Amino acid sequence: MKKLLLETSFSKIYMIVMIIITLLILGGYFSYAMFTVSKEKGNAISIVTGNLEYKLTVDDADSNTLTVESNSSKTFKVTLSNPNNRVARFNFYYIGSIPSNVKMGYILDCEGMKTPDAKGVNLEKSGTAASSNIYKIKVDNNTNNSITINLGVKVGLDYNDLSLDENNYLFEKYEVVPTNAVELVKNNANAEDLDYATATTSQQKEAWVHSHPATEQTDALTDYRYIGVDPNNYVEFNDELWRIIGVFTVDDGTGNIEERLKIIRKESIGSYSWDNKDASTGAEDSYGKNNWTDSRLNYLLNPGHESENVGGSLYWNSSSGTCYSGVSNATVSCDFTNTGLDSDAKNMIADTLWYLGGTDSHTTSSNGLISHFYTYERGLNVYSGRDTSWVGKVGLMYPSDYGYATSGGNVADRNSCLNKELYNWNMVEDCYKNDWIYNEIYNYWTITPHSYYSYQTFGVGKEGDVYNYNINSENHQILPTVYLKSNVTIVDGDGTSCFPYKLS
């Protein structure tokens, strides 16, 4: 009797198992093999009772090779897609060894690509957003011959181990060779006569050469500026995102001339008065004194003013206390313990001669162009008794820094914007909306004073123009700006917001 019951129970289990297997077969689960196959050419791999397919493109064209000419560098967009009706696993690799003087690897980007993995990566089934993976592969060919790199793909089920066979190799992360920051920007810069509208996307992300005539305080100079809505000028500095304005030839205050990287904090550190002295504390009236050398904002940002009861060097020293904001010596609480400069950042900042020239003619249409402001900033026209230059660490942008950062747009191109008065930029959206410094929420202070009024300084308005504002206003934001030492190097990153340049 026990034997009969046991046989009956076993029969039921056997029948249940067979039913489950039958259902799985009908559902297509076993239409794919339980093992994997690799293939270098073609887009389909036959596996026993069915097919697992893949699609591989290089720069959006069907291909399985990367070709780079001699002594050149190229970045490829390689897309691996899953066209199957189920999740599948893929491994992507190159075949064979490469010459020792060829460097290559994948570059991380903002798309969140799945990086190569020894066992492969899963891609969702066709028709979903995650059914493909885009790799950016950079190849530096430092040989005297062109090279061709063959790509391979290994395909399996989502639980298979796709470890690579002999002579097949994963792409590793492209390691940036530490490069002098100034030289990197200069070497990648576009020619001055290259039209932004006809430049490639990668060119538009780099800096542009710009030549300037001599001014009252400078010789004829050439600088390298980033322009457009969102160029690749992000840099990690002070454990924050800053952006590179460009490379400039500057004086260190002793007559030593060298090229340096000029950077500006991406976000404001707060809203404070440029200066709010009154007649009792050193100003000509109750509206502040527009002399940067002894301005209260200067004292807040720079070292050497710790003896000040209000604001003195708080930003430089990452401290908290009270800061000047509002009319006639008014103050507010301020805290820079998390936003002030750390020791590594301070060690990279160089003393620099900042030009403090101003103008009173910005409202005259023929004198309000960006090129005019560049000349004013480096000129000698100031309010009586004001300094024309200052040597220090932390300053603010010039109006011309803002103006030259535009690429222009479809209606008003860059040349049109360069020939439009900054005072009237608010009427030309193509100019300010294609300028990476522009912010539609806030007004920002610049370092440049008005030369007719003792209490006004120029600022960048949220409407897109440059205008003169009373310096005791509360609604102007602060973007600290610095020149870095000429020996600062870039050790990682590509300048994008996701992978900013890292400095050392």
Beta strands, then each sheet from edge to edge (+ up, - down):
strand 1: 37-39
strand 2: 44-47
strand 3: 50-53
strand 4: 55-58
strand 5: 61-62
strand 6: 65-68
strand 7: 72-81
strand 8: 88-95
strand 9: 102-106
strand 10: 121-123
strand 11: 132-141
strand 12: 147-157
strand 13: 168-169
strand 14: 179-180
strand 15: 207-212
strand 16: 221-226
strand 17: 234-237
strand 18: 240-251
strand 19: 257-265
strand 20: 320-324
strand 21: 331-335
strand 22: 352-355
strand 23: 389-392
strand 24: 394-395
strand 25: 443-449
strand 26: 456-460
strand 27: 466-470
strand 28: 476-477
strand 29: 481-483
strand 30: 489-492
strand 31: 501-503
sheet 1: 1+ 12- 6+
sheet 2: 1+ 12- 8+ 10-
sheet 3: 1+ 12- 8+ 13-
sheet 4: 2+ 3-
sheet 5: 5+ 4- 7+ 11- 9+
sheet 6: 14+ 30- 31+ 17+ 18- 16+ 15-
sheet 7: 14+ 30- 31+ 17+ 18- 19+ 29- 24+
sheet 8: 20+ 21-
sheet 9: 22+ 23-
sheet 10: 27+ 26- 25+ 28+
end
